[in-house]
Amino acid sequence: MESIIRINNAADISVIVIYFLLVLAVGLWIGASLFASNIGSGHFVGIAGTAAAGGIAIGGFEWNALIFVVVLGWIFVPIYIKAGVVTMPEYLKKRFGGKRIQIYLSILSLILYVFTKISADIFSGAVFIQLAIGLNLYVAIIILLAITALYTITGGLAAVIYTDTLQTFIMVVGSIILTGFAFAEVGGYEAFMQKYMAAIPSNTTYGGTEVDPKCYTPRSDAFHIFRDPAGDLPWPGLIFGLSIIAMWYWCTDQVIVQRCLSGKNMSHVKAGCILCGYLKLLPMFIIVMPGMISRILYPDVVACVVPEICEHYCGTAVGCTNIAYPKLVVELMPDGLRGLMLSVMLASLMSSLTSIFNSASTLFTMDIYTKIRSRASEKELMLAGRAFMLLLIGISIAWVPVVQSAQSGQLFDYIQSVTSYLGPPIAAVFLLGIFCKRVNEQGAFWGLIIGLLAGLGRMISEFAYGTGSCVAPSNCPFIICGIHYLYFAIILFGVSAIVILAVSFMTKPIPDVHLYRLCWSLRNSKEERIDLDADEQQDRADEKDNESVNEENQEDPGCCRKAYNWFCGLDQQKGPKLSKEEEEAMKQKLMDTSEVPLWRNIVNVNGIILLTVAVFCHAYFA
């Protein structure tokens, strides 16, 4: 039978091409926003610093994300969308019921924001500005925060998502240019490998005695990702421990998931995750290797081991690896391009901080403040969120000195260690909550509490004793601080999971009628779900109706009030009030995870390709 080609005219082909470009465009917005939210100035300063000290293994932290962005887009996000949730604590409330897990997770997330995200980003951005312009560290912090706060307060998450794309482009292009200059300076890749192994400081005498050579000599396995199980980044920890941390960050963190939930449909979300995965290939080449080149070019500064010398160069006695990337920019790049890289740092700082501020505000107002004032108006919630941002900023600035000297002055190690002490119990609850419908509220809560106590015990002890440095080691007992933080993450995850399952199986299960579309085994159920918090939802709906009636009776505000509302983001146009049927139809549309078969197959194939690329990259540099 003669084949007939139906699609052979310009109109059909144009429609196909335009539709594909639209899908790609939305995927680009989401993927670029995910990448920009993850890659802040903390990555430029922290990853390059750790790479200068220990080699390319830290790049494995970035490549691990290639696997977990696929897990996020294909497993976790569909469950969140079907559940009809906006925040991660809200999902746990629907899944387990009660209030204590939701409040626990909200408070812990805010603590992690302060200790690992806001304070680290503020410090790293200020380090760059301090080195480039010569300002006092805290003056630089105040200037940066003033710009970021103005940007955040007058805009919303929608503005952040779209500006993220531009900032991502600036970051990547500027970093690629710097990488080119850096490799040209050292004479290419082969020369880079040889010169790094010989990059040692000239002054190695401390208090009349010679510093142990292992403190300033590059590691023999500097160009391997997988290292000795007893090394600085052990391979079992990099495979299993890091995967636990990555699952917590990429699949359950409010900042990341909120980006995905803004997608138009599941194909857009998956396309965004794929693009983010490919972008995560870049840090090894545009951050890790330039950090190592900085040690080659400026060994006396970046690789300093004598406390007095380090104090002179960077204000920190334990080491100056954190200034590896800023030093490279200031010293190596020509006029004009140096300004471009300053823009990169400002852009990444603002991108990261605005994402965190918006997400922290959402968590506080929706999951904590509403428990204190259940009848708060939308305007009151918005103002409370803005005030809470200021409190977070104040605490974060106070924590900067601790960040400056923790983990031998290596910022990225500090961030990962704190995450390893607090994140695994959350990862265990989400993983078991989705894949094991037998897990109930009692099991999840006590797993979180036991995990939190164990993690805080390790973290507080480590900060109390001090992490020390190679020259002046900490006297913290081995049983407390001797276990590598990635191994500790594995242990903590295992203990939390055992407690969750044990308590759940000893207590009453949750009936399936409350779990439809909240667990993986029930994800395609068409049955009507009776939420465990159904009574509260009805109360909130009634309050919303009363509030809308009150607003209709209010007079129009004056010019001054309108200007104030616009500045604070309160000047929102009220759309027409929807009927119950229209609200239900909109809710069903938002919870729809169906995909056009063609685009589902395209993103699925690309997901498989991305996973293959991840395996190849790990194997090549193993």
Salt bridges, closest charged atoms under 4 A:
GLU62 OE2 - HIS43 NE2 3.48
GLU62 OE1 - LYS280 NZ 2.33
ASP164 OD2 - ARG259 NH2 3.02
ASP221 OD1 - ARG219 NE 2.89
ASP221 OD1 - ARG227 NE 3.88
ASP232 OD1 - ARG219 NE 3.35
ASP232 OD2 - ARG227 NH1 2.89
ASP253 OD2 - LYS117 NZ 2.95
GLU331 OE2 - LYS327 NZ 3.20
ASP335 OD1 - ARG338 NH1 2.80
GLU378 OE1 - LYS574 NZ 3.79
GLU380 OE2 - ARG373 NE 2.34
GLU441 OE2 - ARG100 NE 2.54
GLU462 OE1 - ARG458 NH2 3.24
ASP512 OD2 - LYS437 NZ 3.08
ASP531 OD2 - LYS94 NZ 2.96
ASP531 OD1 - ARG529 NE 2.56
GLU536 OE1 - LYS93 NZ 2.54
GLU536 OE1 - ARG540 NH1 3.86
GLU543 OE2 - ARG375 NH1 3.80
ASP545 OD1 - LYS577 NZ 3.36
GLU551 OE1 - LYS574 NZ 3.73
GLU595 OE2 - LYS270 NZ 2.88
